[in-house]
Amino acid sequence: MKLNRVFIDAAVDRDEEVEYLITKTGITPEVVQNSQPVYDLINGSDDPIAFAKHLLYITENRGAVIRECPGTSHYTCCDYTILHTGTFCTMDCSYCILQAYFHPPVLQYFAGLNRLSGALDKVFAKKKILRIGTGEYTDSLIWEPISTMPAFLVEKFAGQDRAVLELKTKTVNVDSLLNLEHNGKTILAWSVNTPEIIRSEERGTAALAARLSAAKRCAEKGYKLAFHFDPLVLYEGCEQAYERVILSIFDHVAPTEVAWISIGTFRFMPQLKPIVEKRFPGSTIPYGEFILGLDNKMRYFKPLRIALYKRLAKVFRETAPDVLVYYCMEDREIWEKTFGYFPGKDGELGHLLDQSAAKRCGLNTSLL
């Protein structure tokens, strides 16, 4: 995390959490009464997205701490629950939806572990299994080198048996988590791609080999793992390249250590294309064979998606038949033509994932 400036909302309590964060950044924060000066500074730069990656705004979350994943209409959702701990990211992937989602983009850290704790206590009191993640609007572990929050969450989840925490990342920031008493209730997850795509489209992220080595270290400490092939990018030779990634995962970790794997091809809001063209002039990913999907996102032509999915499904069946592999936002035809079934009933995919979480992480199976 290469920060140039740090701002802090005047309303934020300078408690132990915040003082630790400030100390780790090594930058004296500039106090602001509201977010407007931060927004104005970012919007006034030549490249607001790149500029915002080096500016941290410490503030409070004035909205919902816990919310349901918005999903996408017409495509099967996994019923994920989002723990909202911050926004934006210090890495710079060409395809990142956050470039078009936030206006302006702001790297925000939401201070307040007590508020997080209170919200989670209410969740833990429910008579249902929940899968909760912090990686929807930010990378879960960019904060690990400068914040106590990831470790706090791991230890918080360790004390209950109704929910599992998923921390999703493209980093190798796991050092402070390795020796925690996690009680199996945290899944450490990596977004993965081919080395070619990581080099060309994922600026500032860890190499694939480094991600898998970090995953192995975590598995050795008893953590369960997840992997997310999202986005799969179509290019010449991609089928063999993605097959090699799958085999490499299971060269590093055993299938029994993996809670689930998701796959999904590159899809994007139309307004993302000009951003990619401007910020990543060498990228070719916006120029594939796309059509406008039912959710108003550009998606690869369906026969192309099916062909790649069939190849990968075969490798998963042969390599790790007992690992739950699922699609992120695909329809009945895709599921049936590649996996041979479709979790079409309301909440069925979520229930399959809950079962896997209960099995791998020791959750209360009476709640299934």
C-alpha positions as MATLAB code, in Angstrom:
seq = 'MKLNRVFIDAAVDRDEEVEYLITKTGITPEVVQNSQPVYDLINGSDDPIAFAKHLLYITENRGAVIRECPGTSHYTCCDYTILHTGTFCTMDCSYCILQAYFHPPVLQYFAGLNRLSGALDKVFAKKKILRIGTGEYTDSLIWEPISTMPAFLVEKFAGQDRAVLELKTKTVNVDSLLNLEHNGKTILAWSVNTPEIIRSEERGTAALAARLSAAKRCAEKGYKLAFHFDPLVLYEGCEQAYERVILSIFDHVAPTEVAWISIGTFRFMPQLKPIVEKRFPGSTIPYGEFILGLDNKMRYFKPLRIALYKRLAKVFRETAPDVLVYYCMEDREIWEKTFGYFPGKDGELGHLLDQSAAKRCGLNTSLL';
ca = [
       0.000    0.000    0.000;
       1.882    3.044   -1.304;
       0.074    6.010    0.194;
       0.944    9.659   -0.395;
      -1.703   11.323    1.770;
      -4.076   10.290    4.551;
      -7.274   12.102    5.517;
      -9.373   11.434    8.602;
     -12.925   12.497    9.344;
     -13.058   14.742   12.408;
     -15.854   12.583   13.830;
     -13.704    9.441   13.962;
     -12.618    8.404   17.446;
      -8.816    8.211   17.630;
      -8.889    4.905   19.486;
      -6.345    2.086   19.480;
      -7.525    0.776   16.096;
      -7.185    4.155   14.397;
      -3.878    5.061   16.040;
      -2.424    1.723   14.918;
      -3.601    2.410   11.362;
      -2.098    5.908   11.339;
       1.182    4.677   12.780;
       1.461    1.955   10.146;
       0.877    4.376    7.273;
       3.671    6.600    8.564;
       1.749    9.674    7.386;
       0.278   12.425    9.552;
      -3.424   12.541    8.674;
      -5.171   15.692    7.502;
      -8.399   16.262    9.432;
     -11.528   17.066    7.422;
     -15.065   17.845    8.556;
     -16.651   15.806    5.763;
     -15.770   13.941    2.595;
     -16.080   16.863    0.175;
     -12.429   18.008    0.283;
     -11.354   14.434   -0.435;
     -13.800   14.127   -3.333;
     -12.718   17.466   -4.781;
      -9.050   16.541   -4.602;
      -9.604   13.226   -6.393;
     -11.932   14.656   -9.036;
      -9.437   17.419   -9.783;
      -6.648   15.018  -10.712;
      -5.756   13.944  -14.248;
      -6.513   10.292  -13.510;
      -8.874   10.125  -10.506;
      -8.751    6.325  -10.367;
      -4.957    6.111  -10.221;
      -4.738    9.142   -7.908;
      -7.233    7.659   -5.442;
      -5.162    4.516   -4.996;
      -2.553    6.541   -3.097;
      -4.919    8.514   -0.889;
      -6.515    6.978    2.203;
      -9.641    8.388    3.824;
     -10.322    7.118    7.342;
     -13.993    7.576    8.094;
     -17.074    5.891    9.520;
     -19.541    3.702    7.694;
     -22.755    5.679    7.844;
     -24.736    3.021    6.010;
     -25.470   -0.630    6.606;
     -22.578   -2.632    8.003;
     -24.028   -5.937    6.832;
     -26.017   -6.295    3.632;
     -27.082   -8.961    1.181;
     -25.171   -9.315   -2.070;
     -27.112   -7.414   -4.769;
     -26.668  -10.250   -7.249;
     -27.668   -9.890  -10.888;
     -31.127  -10.294  -12.360;
     -31.803  -13.377  -14.547;
     -28.689  -15.207  -13.281;
     -28.283  -17.590  -10.340;
     -26.978  -15.909   -7.162;
     -25.109  -17.610   -4.308;
     -26.867  -15.628   -1.524;
     -23.706  -14.131   -0.113;
     -23.675  -11.658    2.776;
     -21.394   -8.599    2.610;
     -19.570   -7.117    5.588;
     -18.900   -3.536    4.512;
     -15.479   -2.553    5.873;
     -14.113   -0.217    3.223;
     -14.098    0.727   -0.439;
     -11.807    0.648   -3.450;
      -8.406   -0.994   -3.842;
      -4.707   -0.184   -4.097;
      -4.121   -2.727   -6.851;
      -5.019   -1.838  -10.427;
      -6.753   -4.494  -12.529;
      -7.859   -3.379  -15.979;
     -11.213   -5.145  -15.700;
     -12.060   -3.933  -12.176;
     -15.696   -2.904  -11.937;
     -14.884   -0.522   -9.080;
     -13.419    1.879  -11.649;
     -16.936    2.490  -12.962;
     -18.860    1.847   -9.753;
     -17.637    4.613   -7.458;
     -17.962    8.300   -8.358;
     -15.429    9.366   -7.368;
     -13.382    6.341   -6.370;
     -12.206    6.719   -2.764;
      -9.975    4.362   -0.806;
     -11.979    4.407    2.418;
     -11.254    2.563    5.638;
     -14.314    2.313    7.860;
     -13.108    2.637   11.436;
     -15.091    1.223   14.327;
     -14.445   -2.334   15.439;
     -17.091   -1.988   18.148;
     -19.751   -1.288   15.529;
     -18.585   -4.280   13.487;
     -18.689   -6.443   16.572;
     -22.221   -5.359   17.486;
     -23.526   -5.989   13.982;
     -21.945   -9.425   13.903;
     -23.376  -10.371   17.309;
     -26.856   -9.829   15.858;
     -25.998  -12.022   12.883;
     -24.542  -14.760   15.049;
     -27.776  -14.872   17.053;
     -29.803  -15.867   13.988;
     -30.816  -19.470   13.545;
     -29.248  -19.874   10.129;
     -25.888  -20.428    8.506;
     -24.327  -17.416    6.819;
     -21.364  -16.943    4.519;
     -19.983  -13.458    5.088;
     -17.241  -11.717    3.129;
     -15.503   -8.345    3.028;
     -14.290   -8.558   -0.571;
     -17.220   -7.070   -2.477;
     -16.104   -3.415   -2.558;
     -12.438   -3.819   -1.649;
      -9.740   -6.464   -1.448;
     -10.079   -8.105    1.971;
      -6.370   -8.237    2.757;
      -4.898   -5.007    1.376;
      -5.581   -3.809    4.918;
      -3.674   -6.570    6.708;
      -0.266   -4.808    6.792;
      -1.670   -1.609    8.328;
      -4.813   -2.579   10.227;
      -5.917   -4.804   13.094;
      -9.295   -5.366   11.444;
      -8.562   -8.630    9.556;
      -7.149  -10.282   12.683;
     -10.034   -8.908   14.752;
     -12.566  -10.459   12.378;
     -10.833  -13.843   12.348;
     -10.877  -13.976   16.137;
     -14.471  -12.694   16.274;
     -15.739  -15.453   13.987;
     -13.760  -18.090   15.869;
     -16.107  -17.800   18.844;
     -19.294  -19.002   17.140;
     -20.578  -21.791   14.879;
     -23.255  -20.190   12.683;
     -21.262  -18.174   10.168;
     -18.092  -18.401    8.181;
     -15.899  -15.452    7.202;
     -14.391  -15.362    3.718;
     -11.448  -13.045    3.139;
     -10.835  -12.716   -0.600;
      -7.598  -11.307   -1.982;
      -5.022  -11.053   -4.761;
      -2.263  -10.346   -2.251;
      -0.118  -12.546   -0.015;
      -0.891  -10.514    3.123;
      -1.468  -13.322    5.595;
       1.398  -13.060    8.090;
      -0.623  -11.627   10.992;
      -3.319  -14.279   10.535;
      -1.232  -17.440   10.519;
      -0.960  -17.981   14.265;
      -4.443  -16.860   15.262;
      -6.935  -19.178   16.960;
      -9.325  -19.167   14.014;
     -11.255  -22.318   14.992;
     -11.808  -23.104   11.330;
     -14.380  -20.348   10.918;
     -12.411  -18.262    8.396;
     -11.907  -19.209    4.763;
      -8.969  -17.508    3.078;
      -9.766  -17.075   -0.586;
      -7.768  -16.102   -3.626;
      -8.887  -14.726   -6.936;
      -6.787  -16.552   -9.504;
      -6.018  -16.187  -13.161;
      -3.435  -17.336  -15.655;
       0.081  -15.903  -15.368;
      -0.460  -14.193  -18.730;
      -3.561  -12.319  -17.528;
      -1.995  -11.488  -14.168;
       1.005   -9.931  -15.925;
      -0.996   -7.999  -18.514;
      -4.197   -7.040  -16.685;
      -3.596   -7.159  -12.912;
      -1.131   -4.410  -12.020;
       0.288   -4.537   -8.521;
      -1.092   -7.953   -7.625;
       0.834  -10.987   -6.414;
       1.993  -13.536   -8.976;
       0.000  -16.755   -9.220;
       2.814  -18.809   -7.696;
       3.004  -16.415   -4.746;
      -0.772  -16.580   -4.180;
      -0.720  -20.380   -4.184;
       2.281  -20.486   -1.855;
       0.425  -18.210    0.563;
      -2.619  -20.476    0.323;
      -0.452  -23.472    1.176;
       0.941  -21.671    4.234;
      -2.585  -20.945    5.412;
      -3.726  -24.527    4.866;
      -0.814  -25.703    6.971;
      -2.209  -23.547    9.784;
      -5.620  -25.193    9.506;
      -7.423  -22.571    7.453;
      -9.848  -23.722    4.798;
      -9.450  -22.155    1.379;
     -11.446  -20.973   -1.611;
     -10.470  -19.960   -5.119;
     -12.292  -17.714   -7.549;
     -11.664  -17.970  -11.300;
     -13.333  -14.672  -12.010;
     -12.932  -13.268  -14.558;
     -11.996  -15.997  -16.988;
     -10.663  -14.155  -20.034;
     -10.837  -15.684  -23.503;
      -7.634  -15.520  -25.535;
      -5.672  -17.899  -27.742;
      -4.484  -20.816  -25.631;
      -6.546  -19.831  -22.585;
      -8.113  -23.287  -22.225;
      -4.789  -24.999  -21.598;
      -3.582  -22.093  -19.462;
      -6.602  -22.289  -17.131;
      -6.269  -26.061  -16.938;
      -2.693  -25.567  -15.737;
      -3.908  -23.160  -13.052;
      -6.357  -25.767  -11.739;
      -3.660  -28.428  -11.609;
      -1.268  -26.021   -9.909;
      -3.805  -25.271   -7.164;
      -4.035  -28.944   -6.270;
      -0.284  -29.360   -6.462;
      -0.166  -26.902   -3.556;
      -3.195  -27.892   -1.465;
      -5.407  -30.933   -0.997;
      -9.016  -30.907   -2.219;
     -10.175  -31.514    1.357;
      -8.754  -28.102    2.282;
     -10.904  -26.269   -0.276;
     -14.409  -25.144    0.687;
     -15.461  -24.063   -2.809;
     -14.330  -22.725   -6.149;
     -16.262  -20.218   -8.251;
     -15.889  -19.592  -11.960;
     -17.220  -16.849  -14.193;
     -16.168  -15.272  -17.459;
     -15.335  -11.601  -17.962;
     -18.466   -9.443  -17.947;
     -18.737   -5.708  -17.593;
     -21.022   -2.725  -17.628;
     -20.784   -0.958  -21.016;
     -19.493    2.208  -19.319;
     -16.377    0.327  -18.204;
     -15.064   -0.079  -21.763;
     -13.957    3.548  -22.338;
     -12.287    3.556  -18.905;
     -10.250    0.454  -19.792;
      -9.381    1.923  -23.203;
      -8.124    5.138  -21.629;
      -6.289    3.713  -18.617;
      -5.010    0.477  -20.198;
      -4.357    1.300  -23.874;
      -2.477   -1.967  -24.369;
      -5.312   -4.145  -23.090;
      -7.328   -6.184  -25.571;
      -9.909   -7.592  -23.141;
     -12.767   -5.193  -24.083;
     -12.610   -6.351  -27.707;
     -13.760   -9.956  -27.418;
     -16.939  -11.404  -28.895;
     -19.443   -9.841  -26.508;
     -23.194   -9.445  -26.478;
     -25.401   -7.501  -24.095;
     -26.725   -9.888  -21.455;
     -30.090   -9.886  -19.717;
     -28.500   -7.975  -16.828;
     -27.298   -5.202  -19.191;
     -23.702   -6.348  -18.893;
     -21.487   -7.279  -21.800;
     -20.830  -11.023  -21.802;
     -18.942  -13.377  -24.072;
     -21.106  -15.012  -26.720;
     -22.708  -17.986  -24.925;
     -21.231  -20.801  -27.102;
     -17.759  -19.462  -26.307;
     -18.496  -19.514  -22.577;
     -19.907  -23.011  -22.750;
     -16.879  -24.349  -24.619;
     -14.445  -23.040  -22.000;
     -16.628  -24.096  -19.083;
     -16.890  -27.663  -20.425;
     -13.107  -27.946  -20.585;
     -12.654  -26.694  -17.049;
     -15.531  -28.738  -15.627;
     -13.852  -31.898  -16.926;
     -10.573  -30.980  -15.209;
     -12.334  -30.234  -11.918;
     -14.189  -33.578  -12.052;
     -10.958  -35.447  -12.669;
      -8.823  -33.526  -10.173;
     -11.093  -32.620   -7.265;
     -14.490  -34.315   -7.660;
     -15.544  -33.614   -4.074;
     -14.915  -29.852   -4.186;
     -17.988  -27.701   -4.755;
     -17.498  -25.749   -7.986;
     -20.152  -23.229   -8.928;
     -20.851  -20.454  -11.390;
     -20.952  -16.831  -10.460;
     -23.964  -15.378  -12.250;
     -24.777  -17.835  -15.010;
     -28.101  -19.214  -16.260;
     -29.802  -22.613  -16.462;
     -28.472  -23.474  -19.923;
     -24.853  -22.901  -18.864;
     -25.233  -25.048  -15.738;
     -26.998  -27.926  -17.482;
     -24.707  -28.072  -20.521;
     -21.503  -28.019  -18.477;
     -22.257  -29.399  -15.000;
     -25.281  -31.511  -15.904;
     -27.584  -29.966  -13.314;
     -29.056  -26.627  -12.310;
     -29.674  -25.377   -8.748;
     -32.870  -23.720   -9.873;
     -34.947  -23.706   -6.711;
     -34.976  -20.489   -4.712;
     -31.889  -20.469   -2.493;
     -30.629  -23.848   -3.693;
     -27.140  -22.698   -4.678;
     -26.795  -20.863   -1.386;
     -27.838  -24.026    0.445;
     -25.174  -26.071   -1.367;
     -22.550  -23.552   -0.303;
     -23.893  -23.550    3.261;
     -23.540  -27.326    3.341;
     -19.953  -27.103    2.157;
     -19.192  -24.429    4.755;
     -20.727  -26.571    7.487;
     -18.746  -29.622    6.392;
     -15.396  -27.941    5.944;
     -15.592  -25.359    8.746;
     -17.462  -27.159   11.512;
     -20.610  -25.052   11.508;
     -23.810  -26.057   13.270;
     -25.365  -28.594   10.915;
     -28.720  -28.469   12.735;
     -29.262  -25.093   11.060;
     -29.106  -26.523    7.532;
];
